[in-house]
Amino acid sequence: MGGVTSSMAAKFAFFPPNPPSYRIITDHATGLLLLDCFPHRENVDVLRLTTRRGTEIAAVYVRYPMATSTLLYSHGNATDIGQMYELFVDLSIHLKVNLMGYDYSGYGQSSGKPSENNTYADIEAAFKCLKENYGAKEEDIILYGQSVGSGPTVDLAARLPRLRAVVLHSPILSGLRVMYPVKRTYWFDIYKNIDKIPLVKCPVLVIHGTADEVVDFSHGKQLWELCQEKYDPLWLIGGNHCNLEAHPEYIRHLKKFILTVEKSPSRRSSSRKSIDGVEHSRRSTEYFDAPRKSTDRREKSRKSTDKPEKLRVPNHKYSNVERPDKFRIPFDHVERSRRSVEFYEKPRRSIDQQVEKGRKSVDCLDRFRSG
């Protein structure tokens, strides 16, 4: 039943770019794998990894000299590592971390079909590669999940007690909750982050835009409230689902978080619920304004000298689509094709009909007794 549910959910939950933004080629001189649309970099490896479910996924690994942390990045929907490549390189430089990004099954040049269970196997394969091929330790790895990528990220984090940290970028409470404000978890739902996030034992940073038009801001807020070990969240006023990397506060706050967890002991007391130096009283009310261009002179002068603060936001190659729409995940498509999701509504209607019949029978019984 779980496999059938996952395959049905995949029809409205996953939208890999078609065609993929890149191809993997082999350099005949060196035998190295390369992404065809980018020149070879000495510090970047292009990989093919086999998952426990038998699919072969594409991945890139970006090295940073003397890095003490490694970021495992699970990207959002409607994109692939070709579109994310330059952002991966920039993040590695700005944050001073090694970084691995990978494509889910059925995305980019990864084989297989997209499904919830396949994404769990995909992130496990990437994590295994970091440990076995690059010598990364669990306590040095930071899991980063963006949008739909928060699903495999939270699932893996809930099963790894010694992770260094987790970053959730525009995360979802669950797949169904993006479309409907349901109060309980249903068996057919996917990516039940709301039920798994309390099991994550490491520090968690949540980043969300207050004007997110795809995954409501309330998703990030509620997940943050459910975290065991909260870190100062980043609520970007006016930020939508696709442009958070363009806000100067994004990279500054992320950099501060990584520096904090790198200084913290890898083994934390189970009774400790927050990171040192974080003020509980101001977390839930602290917001960051959208970038100020003309009034903040200090920021203006800093930009002119500190080039790494500016990230290259992925440019998604869709026709007739604005750049801010680049990360529109399945739920954007679901709005245009809710008919395909009517199987959720049918059970409700049948239940309502049964309840109504029950009421009528009770009414008849009452009239019989009164007669």
N, C-alpha and C positions, 0 to 999 in steps of 0.2 A: 504493500500500500504506500509506503514511504517513497519508493521509486516512482510510482505513478503520480503521486502528489508533486514530487519534485519536477517531473517532466511537464506536468500541466502548468505549474508555476513558472517554469522557464519560458513558456510562450509569451508571458506578459512581463517577465522580470528582467530579461537580458536582451540587450540590443548591441551586439558587437558591430564595430564599423564595417561597412561593406561597400567597396573592397577594403582590406586592411591598408593601413598607411605605410607599410613597409614590407620588404622581403628579406629573408636571411640568405646571404650568399657566403661562399667560401673563398677566401683569398688564396689563390693558387701558389703564391710565393711562400706564404707562412703557414697555410693550412688553418688559419683562424677564421672563426665565424664573424661576419660583419652584418650590420644593418645597411641595406643598400643606399639609403637616403642620407647617411652621415659618414663623414670621413673617420678613419680609424683613429682611436685615442689609445694611447699606451696604458692608461689607467682604467679602461672599460673592457669588460669581458662580455661577449654575447654567448648565451648558453641555451642548450636544449636539455630539459629535465624530464624524467619519466616519473609519473605519479603512481601511487598505489592502485589507482583505478585503471591504469594502462594507457592513459593519454600522455602525449608529449607536449610540454608547454615551453614557450619561449620566455627568456628572462635576460636581464642585463644586470651586471654587477659593476658598480663604480667605486674605485678605491680612493681613499684620501690618506695622505701620508701621516703616520702616527695617530690615526684615529683610534679612540678608545670605545666608541659606540658604533653599532651597525643598525641602520634603519631598514626594515622590511616593509616596503610600500605596496599596499593593495589599492589599486586605482579605482576610480569611479566607473560608471557605465558609459556606453557609447564612446569609448576611447580605447587606445591600446598603447603599448610601450613605445611605438614609433612617435606618437603624438606627445607622449610624456617624457621622451628622452632628454630634451634640453632642460626641462624642469628638474629631472633627476640629477643631472650634472650640476645645475646651479645649487640645488639643495645640499648636495654633498660638499660643495665648496663653502657655502655660507654657514652651514651647521658643523662643518669639520667632522663629518661622519662618513663611514662607508655606507653605501646604499644599494639595495637590491630591489628591482621592480620586476614584475612578472605579468604575463597575460593569462587570464583564466582560460580554461578549456573552451575552444570555439572562438576565442578572440585572437586577433592578429594572426600570427603564424602558429598558434597552438592548435593541436588536433582535438578531436572530440567535439562534444556539444556542451553548451553552457547549462549548468544545473547547480542547485545549492550544494549538493553533496560533492560535485566535482570541484567547486571552488574550495571546499574544505580540504580535499586531497591536494589541490594545487598549492595552497599556502603551506601545507605540510611538506611538500616536495621542496619548495623554496627554502623553508626553515632548515630542513635536513641538509640541503646543499651548503648553506651558510656554516653549519656546524662541521660537516665532514670535509668539504672542499676548501673552506677559507678559515677554519679553526675558530670561528666565533663561538663564544660561550653564551648559554642562555641568559645569564645575568648581564651580558653586554648588548643584548638585542632589544631594540625598540620597535614595536609593531605600530605601523601607521595605516589606518583605514579611512578611505575617503568615500562617503556616500554609500553605495552598495558594497564597497570594499570593507565597510565597518562590520559586515556580516562574518566573513571568514576571519577577520582580525579579532573580534570579540570571542568567537568560538575557540580559536587557538589560545588566546590569552587566558581564557577561563580554565584551560587545562595545563598551563605552565606556571608553576608557583614562583619561579625565580627570575622572571623577566625583569629587565631594567625598567621599562615603562611602556605605556600605550598612548597613542595620539588618535583621537577620533575627530575627523574633519567632516562636518555636515552629516553626521551619522543618522541612521534610522532606528526607531524603536523596534520595528519589524516591517516586513513587506506590506502586510495588510493594513497596518496602521498609517501608512503613508496615504492610502486611498480613503480609508474609513476610520472615524474616531472610535474604534471599538475599545471596550473596557477590559476585555479578557483575551487570553491567547487561545486561538483555535488550532485544531490539529493540522489544518491545511495551510497555515501561515508559514512563511519562510523567514529566515534570519531573525530569530526571536531574541534579539539583543537585550530586550527589556528583562528577560528571564535569566540571561547569562552574565550581564555586567556585574551583578553583586558578587559573583564568584571570582572576579579578577582581583588579584592580591597586590599588584604593583601600582605605582602612581599613574593616574590617568589625566590627560589634558584633553578637554573638549573644546573644539573650535566650531562656531556656527554663526551665520549671518542672520541678523534680525529680520531681513527682508527676503529670506529664502522662499522662492516661489515654487519649489519642487518638494523639498522636505522641510516641513514647518519647523521654525525655530524651537517650538516646544519639545521636539524630539531630542535635540541636544541638551536642553535644560533638564529634562526628566532623566536622561541617562546619567548626566553629571550628578544629580541628586542621589542616584542609586549606587554610585561608586563607593567602594570601601575606602580607597585612599585618593582623596580628591586633590587636584592641583588647581590653582587659580584658572578658571575658564576664560576663554577669549570670546566674548560676544561682540561681534563687529556690527555696529549700527549702520544700517543701509546695505550691508553685505548680502549678496544673493547666493545662489547655489554654485555659481561658476567663477566668481571673481575674487575670492578671499585672498589668494596669493598676491593680488595686486595691491592690497592694503599694506602700507609700511609696518603696521603693528603686527601683522601676521608673522613675518620673519623674525622680528625682534622678540616677540613673546615665545615663539617656538625655540629660538636660540637660548633664551633665558631658562626655559623648561629643561632643555637638554643639559645645560651647564649645571642646573640644580640636581638632576637625577644622577649625573656623573659624579658629583661630589658626595651624594648620599651613600650610605653603606648598602651593599647589595643584598644583605640579609636584614630584613626589617622585623621589628617586633610585631607579633600578630595583633597586639592590642592597640598599635599605633594606627590612627585613622587618617592622618594628614601629614604632608611633608613639612619639615622644619621651615619656619619663616612664612608660612601661608596663613593669612588671617581669615578665619571662618566667617567672621561677621560681615566682611565686605565682598566675599566671593559671589554671592547670589545677586548682588546689586551692581557689580562693577561692569561697566560697558566701555567699549572703546569706540571713539568716533571714527567716521570715515576719514580718509587722508585729507589733511588741511594743506593747501598749496600756497596760499597767499598770506595767511596770518601767522603761521608758525615759522619764524625766521630761523630758528635753530635747526628745524628739520630740513629747511631749504638748503642751508649751508652744508648740512651733513650729506645730503644727496649728491652734492657736487664733488665730494671727496671720497665718499664711501660707496663705491660702485657695487660691491657685493650685496648691498641692501636691496637692490632692485632685481626681482626675479623675472625670468622669461616665462610668462604664463603660456601654457600649451595652446597652440593654434590648431583647432580642429578643422579638418578639411571637409566640411559639409557645404553643399551648395544651398544658397538661399537661407542660410542660418546665420544669425548674428553670433559673434564670438561668445557673448555671455551665455548662450544656450549650449555651450559645448559639452557640459556635463549633465545635460538633461537625461536622467536615468529613466528606467522603464515606466515610471509612474507618469512621466510626461506623455508618453505614448498611450498609456492606459486611459488617460483622459480622452484621447481621440478614439479609443476603441473599447469602451467599457462593455460593449456587447460581448466581448470575449471573456469577460469576467462575471457574466451573469450566473454562472454556476454557484457563485457565492449567494446570490439573491434568492435563487430557487428554493434552497433549503429553508430560508427565512419565510418565504411565502407559504410553503407547505406547512410549516410549524404554525404560522398565523391561522391558516385555514383549519388546522386541527383544534387549535384553541377556541376558534369561533364556533366550531361544531360542538365542542364541549360546553361552551356557554349556553348554546341553544338547548342542549339536552337538559342542562340544569334548570333553565327557565321553564321547560316543559314539566319537569319534576315538581318545581315549586307550584305551578298552576294546578297540577294534579292533586298535590297535598292540600292546597287551599280550597279546592273543590270538594 
